[in-house]
Amino acid sequence: MTNKYKAEVIVEIIVNTIFFVITVVFRAFTIAYLFNNFVAVTFDIPKIGLVVALGINLVVGLMTSDSSSSSDKSFREQTITSFVSTGVTLLFGWLLLLFV
């Protein structure tokens, strides 16, 4: 393994990790935003913060993950797909709030 190849692998791991963390935080923000604007208002319950939303995201992710399925997508593609679908969800939630 050459030094150039090792450096490329290390950079790829760092970039994937940073983008994964950004995606997880973005999902937690989306959960908190939608929960606070729909669920908390509707049922008159306390709003949640980013840390609680992150915990909900992790718990639901554990309960709904299918570890037996093999995906043809790379880790980066899966992370990008998750980020985009979260963005679309947040966009639709925001649009829905404009009409409420």
C-alpha positions, 0 to 999 in steps of 0.5 A: 500500500503506497503512502498516497493510497493510505492518505486517500483512504484516511481522507475518505474515512474522515470525510465520511465520518464528518458527513455522517455526523452532520446527517445525524445532527440534521435528522435530530434537528428535523425531528425536534422541529417537527415534534415541537411544531406538530406534536407538542402544539397539538397535545399541549406537551413540553417541547423537546431539545436537540439532545432528546431528538437525537436520542429518539433518532437513535432509538428509532433507528435501532428498532427499525434497522434491518441488519440482515439486508445487504445494500448495493449502496456504499456508506457515502451513498446511504448517508447522502440518501438519508440527508436528502430524504431528511431535507425533503421531510423538513421541507414538507413539514415547513410547507405544511406549517405555512398552511396551518 
